[in-house]
Amino acid sequence: MNLGTTLIQDTFAEAFGMSYVRLLVTAHDAHWLDAAVREATGYSSSVISCDAEAGLERLISADATPDGRPGASVLMFGFSREALEKAVPNRVGQCLMTCPSTAVYDGLEDGEKRIALGKHIRFFGDGYQKSKQIAGKRYWRIPVMDGEFLVRDTVGVGKGVGGGNIILQTADQAAGLAAARRAVEAVAAIDGAITPFPGGVARSGSKVGSRYKGLIASTADPFCPTLRGRVESQLHPDANCAYEIVIDGTSPEAVSRAMTAAMRAAAGDEVLMIAAGNYGGKLGKFHFRLHELLS
C-alpha cells in the first residue's frame, strides 16, 4: 500500500495493556503551567527504566478548569495500578508541588479504581496541612512558601494501551526529523493519546532481550542503518535514517486514531517507507495493522 509516494509496509504495531491516570494541572499563567508540565513529564520515555510514561494530552482554557486558571491534562502510564501508586505521588510531590502557583485535580473521576495522591503528599505539611471537601471531593491544602498547594486526595485509574508505534524511514536525517515532527504534531491533536519520548520521537528503538545477561531490552538492530550486512535489516533499501513514534493511549481507539493521523501527516516525497515495531505477536495483545488503519 502507498500513501502518496510513501510505501506503507504490510505489518503491525504490537502494544500492551497499561494503567493510566489523568491529572488536571493548573497554574497562575502559561509560563508556570509549561514549567510544571515539562518537569512532571520528564524522564518518562519508557517504563523499561522509567517509573512511568507521561506526556501532555492537551491544554485546557481557564474557563474550563476548576479554579479558573490555565490548565493542562497530563497522562501518566504504568504497567499496573501498583506502579502508579508509587510513581504518581513522587512526580506530583517533586515536580508539581515544587512549581510555583500550581494545583492538581483529578481528570479521571470515573476511573475504575483509585490511588492515593494528596493522601500521601499531605505529610509534607508537617501537621499544618488541612483537609477540605468541595462538592463531595476531598482535597488537601498543604502550606508552601507562596501560599498553599491544593491537591486531590485520590485520583482515578483507567485501563489504557501503551506501545502503539510507527517507524519512519528516510534517506537522510533532515527528512526524518521533519517527518517525525509532522507526525508528533498530528498526534498532539488527538485526545487520549501522548508520545512520551523526547519531542515525541525515539531514535533508539528497542527489541526484547539482549546478548548481555540482565538486560531486558537492547537496540532494534534491524532498523539501524550502520548494521546493514551484519543483521537481517528491515530498512528500505534507500533508507539511512529511521525514527520511531511511540504512542500511548487511553483506549485502543485513541491509539488507532493517533497512529492513523501520524502516518497521514508524516507521509511525503522524502519518506520512503512507514513500518512498525512488533515481536511477532507473542507479547502484546493489541495489534494495530497499518493497512487496516489507513483503509
N, C-alpha and C positions, 0 to 999 in steps of 0.2 A: 504494500500500500504506500502511496505517496501523498504527502501533504504539500501541495505546490511542488517544489523541486526537492523537497526533503524526503528521504526514504524512511518509512516507519517500520521498524523491524517487527516481525510477527512473533512477539514474545510477551511476557507478563511481568509485572512487578509483584513481588511477594511481600505481604505485610502481616503484621501481628496485632493481636488484641492488646490494648493498653487501657489503663485507667487515667482519668484526667480531672483536673479542677479548672474552673474559670474564675479568675479573680478580677473584680472591678476596682481599679485603682484610680483615685482622683488626686489632684494636686492644685496648688494655687494658680498655676498658669502652664502653658505648653512647655516652657523650658524645664520646669521641675518635673512635669509628667514624663517628658522624654528621658530625663536623667534617671527617674525611678524605673521605668520600663527597661532601659538599657542595662541597668545594674541587676535587676531581678531576672533577666533572661540571659545573663552572661554565663559562660562555661556550662552550656546546656545543649550542646550539639547532638550528643548520643549517649543513651543510657549504657552503652558499652563501658564507659568510665565515669560519666557524669551522673549526678543524683537524679536528674530529671531532664527531659527535653522540653524546652519552653520557647515561647515566642509571642509577639504581638498579634492578636487576632484582628482587632480593629480599634480605631479611635472613636470616642463617644462624645458627642457635643454636650456642653454644660447643661442644656435644658433637658437632657435625658439621664442625668446622673442623680443619685440620692441627695447629694449636697449642693447641687447647682454649680459645680466646678468642672473644668475639663477632665475627661476621663479616658481610660483605656481598658480594653478587655484583654487580659493576658491568660493564655492557656499553658498549663504545665502537665506533662505526661510522664507516667511511670509504669513499670511493668505490673504494679499491684497497688492496692489501696494502702497497704502497709508501707510501701516505699514512699508514697506521697505523704504519709503521716510524718515521716522524718524530713523529707526534702522541703515541703511547702512551708512549715513554720520556720525552718532555718533560713530559707530565702526571704521570707517576709520580714523576719526579725533583723537579719543582717543587711538587707538591700532596700527594703521599703520603709521600715520604721526609722532607719537612719537618714533617709532622704527628706529634706525639708518639706513641710506642709502636707505630706501625703496622708491619705486614709485608705482603708482596704475593706471592700464589701464583697459579698458572695454573689457571683454571677451565675450560679447554678443551684438555685433554691430547690429545684425539683430533682436533684441528684438522687440516685438510688440509695446511696449511703452517704455518710458524713464523716469528716475527720476534724479533729480539734485544731484550731488555729490560735485565736486570741486566748483561748483557754490555757495554752502553753506560754505564749509570749507575755501574758499579763504579769508574770512573776518578775519581769524586768522592772516593774513599777515599785518593787521593794516594799510592798504593803500600802502604797499610796494609790494604787490603781483602783478604779471604780467600775462597777458593772452597771449597764444601762439597757433597759428594754425599750425598743422602738417598734411599734406595730407587731408585737409578739416575737420579735427577733432580738437576741441578746448580743450586745456589743461590749467591748472593754475600752475604757478611756485610760490610757497609760501616760503619766506625766513625762514630758520631754522638754527640752530647753526652748522650743518655740511655742509651747502650749501643751497640747495633748495629741497623742496618736490614737485615732479611733480605728478599731479593728473588729471584724466579725468574730464571734465566739467559735463558731464552727463553719465549715464550708462543704458544699455538696461535691460528691464524686460521681462521675459518669463513666460509661464504657465507650472507649474510642478505638481508633486504629492508628498504629504507628508504622512507618517504613514504606509508605507508598513512594514511588520514585520514578523518575525518568533520567536517562543518561544521554546528554547531548554530545555529538561528535562533530568536530570541525577540523579544517585543515590547519588552523593556527590558533594561538591563544586569544588574540584580539577578537576574532569572530566568536570564539567560545564564550568569552566574557560578556560580549554584547548580547548573545542569545540567552545566556543564563540570567542576565538582568531582566530581559523581557519576560522570561518565564516566571521569575520570582515576583515581579510586579503584577503579573496576572493572578498569581495565587493570592497575593495580598488583598485582592478584591473579593475573594471568596470567603463568606462567613463559615466558621467552623474548621478552618484549616490554617496551619502555620508551616513555615520552612525553618527548622531550628538551627541549621548550620550557619556559619559566618556569612552575612549578606545573603542567606538563603541557599548557599552553594557549598557542596562538598567536592574538593578536588582529590581527597584521599578516601575514595570509596573503599569498602572493605568486603572481605569474604569471611565465612565462618571458619575458624580454626587457623592453625599456624604450624610450621615445622618446629617452632620453639615451644617447649613444654610450658604450660601455664598461661599462654596467650589464647584468648578465646576468639580473637579476630586478627586479621592481617590484611595487607594491601590487596586490592582487587586486581591481581596481575593480568587477567585477560583484557583489562581496559587501560593498561599502562603502555604508552607508545614506545618507551625505551626498552621494553621487554619483548618486542616483536622478534620472532625467531627463537626465543628461549622458552616461550609458553604458547599455549593454544589461544591466540588472540581473538577477541570478539570485536575488534575495531573495524570500521570501514577501511578498505584498502588505502584511501587517501587521507585518513584522519591522523592528526598528530596531537590532538588535544581532546580530552573528554571531561565533562563536568556532570556531576550528579545533583539533581534537585530532589531532596528528600522531603516528604510531606507527611505530617501527622494531622489527623482529623478527628472530629467529634463523632463521626459515623462513617461507614463505608461510602455513603452517598457524597459526603463532603470531600472525601479523598478522590472519588471519581471525578467530581466537578473540577477539583483543583488540578488533577493530572491532565484532564482534557484541556482546560484553559492554558496550562503551561505549555503543552505541546503546540497548540494553535498559535500561541504568542511567540514561541521560540523558532518555529519553522521559518525557513527563508533560504535564499540563494546560497548563503555561506554555511548553512547547517547541512552536513552531508547525510547524517542519519540520527534518528532518535531511537534509543533502545531502552532497556530497563534491567534492573538487577533482581535476580531470583536465585533460589537454592534448589532448583528442580522441583519445587512444590512440596518439599518434605518438611519444612519448618513452620511457615506461616499459613494460617487458614484462609487469609484473604488474598485472592489472585486477581489483579487488575490487568486485563488483557488490552494492550494498546489499540489493536484494530477494533475491538468492540467499543472501547471508549469513544473512538472517533466516528464510529458508524451510528 
